[in-house]
Amino acid sequence: MNLPASGRRVLVTGASRGLGRAVAQAFAANGDRVAVHFGSRADEARATLDSLTGTGHVLIGWDLADPAGAAAVADTAVEALGGIDVLVNNAAVNIRHPLAETSYEEWVAVWQRHVAVNLVATANLSHLAARRMIDQGRGGRIVNIGSRGAFRGEPDHPAYGATKAAVHALGQSLAVSLAPHGIGVASVAPGFFATERVAPRLEGPEGAAIRAQSPFDRVAAPEEIAAAVLWLASPAAEWASGTILDLNGASHLRS
């Protein structure tokens, strides 16, 4: 098993903006070739692709909630890149649905969407990528984007917290089963980090309270999370397989 340090074939899901874009940029800057996946934001995904250094990158658009869509994403990435060495499961939905304010019909629909995208799509892509890594015979890496919310609770987004906890558990199960094939699996659990989506909250009245969650009195930059993902996908990080890496600026400490 000989996973290279660069020049790898990398699939990043949900890479149209935010953390996914930062992750794609980190791998490209490392000399890897990246398949940039998007669900619906084609223009933003194209901007991600155009921002990547190096050559050989590709854009892939499908809805991962459909198992056939997940298979199409994996097949297209493998065909375009000539194989796959690293999968970063970043695509996710996060829809507000506090129980006391949410009708039963909406509650059911929101939970189904979170499970389909955040958990089942992650499991499906992990299967598809890992089977190809096994056939290639040189190992590989799967890095899942989890969340601090899996541990501290998400009262306004319970399905998000629950599915991210499941993603962490999935990663640990796969870390054990895939280690004999030289495939390392790890997860990161970020706290609050700055993206286009949350910019209004950070700039608004609650911004100070959000920053105060960390004793550093700030939130993370996506590039800080991406740097950790890049390391977990590296040959040096094989012994970190099975880990859930907290990246929250000491805003939530697990025992």
N, C-alpha and C positions, 0 to 999 in steps of 0.2 A: 504494500500500500504506500503510495508516494504522492501525497497531495502537494501540488506546487504552491509556492508562496505568492505567485502572481501569474498572470496569463491564464487565469481560470475562467470557466464558463459559469456565469452567475445569473440567477433569476431572482428579481426583487418584485414582489407583488405590491400593489397599491403604491406605485412609485410616481404618481402624477404630481405630487407636491409634498410639502411637509417632511416628515421623517423619511418616507420612502425615497423622496428625491435626494435627501442628504446621504442616505445609504448608497444609492446608486452612484452618486458622485464620489463617495469614498472608495468604492471598489474600482471605479474607472480610473481614479487618480493613482490607485495601486497597480495599475497595468492590467486589470482584468477586463473582460468583455461582458457587457451587461444586457440582459433582456429586461426592458422596462415595461412592466405590466400596468394596465389601467382598466378600470371598470367602465366609467362613463366620461371622465374628463380628458377627452382626446387632445384638446389644445394644450392643456397644462402638461400632459404627458409628453407631448412633442417638445415643449419647452425644456422638460427634464432631459430628454434625449439630446437636444441641441446643446445642453450645458455640459455634457460629458466630455472629458478629455479622452484622447485616443480614438481608435476606430473599431469597427466590427460590432457596434451596439445595435440593438433592434427594439422596435416598439411592438407590443402585443396587447390587444384589447379583447377581453371577454368577461362575462359575469361569472365569478367564481362560485356563486351560490348554486349554479347548475353544475352537477358533476361532469357533464359532457363539456362544459366550458372550462373546467379545471383541466380535464384531459387535453383539450385543445391548446391551452396555454402551455402545458408541459411539452406536448409534442412539437409545437411551433418553436419553443425555446431550444429544444434539443436539435431540431433541424437547422435552425438559424445559426446556432453557436457551435454545432458539431458535437454536442454532448452537454452534460451539466455536472459541475463540481460543487456548487454552493446554491442552496435555496434559502432565501430570507422571506419568511411568512410575515409580511407586514400588513396586508390588506385587512381592514376591519371596518365595522360600522359601530357607531356610538350614538344612539338615539335616546334622548331624555324621556323617561317614563316612570316618574315616581308613582308608587302604587296608589296613594290616596287621591291622585289627580287623573288617573288613567282608567278608561273604561275597560271592561273585560275583553271586548273584541280587539281593541287596540293593543292591550297587554299581550294577548296571544300572538298577534301579528308581529309585534316588536320582538318577542322572544324567538319566534321562528326565524326571523331575519338574522338576529344575532347568532343563533346557533348555526344557521346555514353558512354564514360568511366567516364568522370569527373562529368557529370550531371545526365544523365538518369540512369546509374548504381547506383549512390548514391540514387536517388529517389526510384528505385526498391528495393534495399536492405533495405532502411528505411521502406518501406511498409511491406516487408516480416518480418523484425525483429519486428516492432511495433505490427503487428497483433499477433505475438506469445507472445510478452510481455503482450498485453491486455488479451489474453487467460490465461496466467499464473496468472494474477491478483495480482502481487506484484510490479508493476511499472517497471521502467528501465531507461536507458540513451542511447541517440544517440549523438555522438560527431563527427562533420564534420571537416575535415581539409581543410580550405579555404586558403586564401593568401592575403598578403599585396597588391599584384598586382591587386586585385579586386578594390582597391581604388585609387592607384596612376597611374594605367595604365601599360600595358606591350607592348611597341611598337614592339618588336621582337617576341612576343608571344601573340597576341591579343586574340586568341581563349582560351588560358589558363586564361587570366585575366577575360574574359567575363563569362566563365563557372564557375570560382570560385566565381564571384559576384552572379551568379545564385544559387550556392550552399549555400551561405550565406542567400539569400532570401528564399530558400527552407527551411532551418533550422528554420528560424523565423516563417514561416507559420506552420510548423509541431509543433513547440513549443506551439503555441496557440491551435491547434487542439488536441494534445495528452496530454496536462496538466490534463484534467479531468480523465485520466487513470493513472496518477502518473508517466508519462514518460516525463523526461526532455530532451530537445534538445538544443544543443549549438554548436557554431563553434569557431575555433581558426583561426587567420589570421597571420601566421608567415611571417617574413621577411626572409632575406637570412640566411640559416643555413648550417653548414658543413656536407656534406655527401660524400660518395665515388664518386658519379656522378659529383660533382662540385669541387672536390679536385684539378684537373688541373687548374681551373680558379683561385682558391684561392692561389695556389702556383705560378701562372704565373704573367705576367706583370700587369694584372688588379686587382690582389689580394688586393693591398693597397687601391685602389679606392673603392672596394667592402666593405672592412672593415671600411673605412671612412664614409660610408653611415650612420653609427651609431656614436653618440658622445662617445660611449664606445670604439670606434675604434676596434671593433671585430665583428664577426658574432656569431650567437647562436650555441650551441651544440644541437644535436637532443634530448638529455636527458632533456634539459630545456623545450622544447616544449612538450615532453612526460609527464613531471611533471604536466603541466597545463591540459593536456588531462585527466590524472588520477584524478585530483581534480574535473574537470567538470563532470566526471562520478560518483562522490562520492555522498552519501546521503546528505552531507553537502552543495552540490552545487545546490540543487533543485531550489533555488531562482535566480540562474544564468541562468535558462532556457530562451532561446531567445537571449542570448547575443552573440556578435561577439567579441572575446577577441583578441586584438592586441598584438602580441608577436614579436616586431621588434626592440627593443632596442632604441626607440625614433627616428628611422630612417624615419618614416612617421607618422605625427600626424594628426588625423582626427578631424574636428570641429563638 
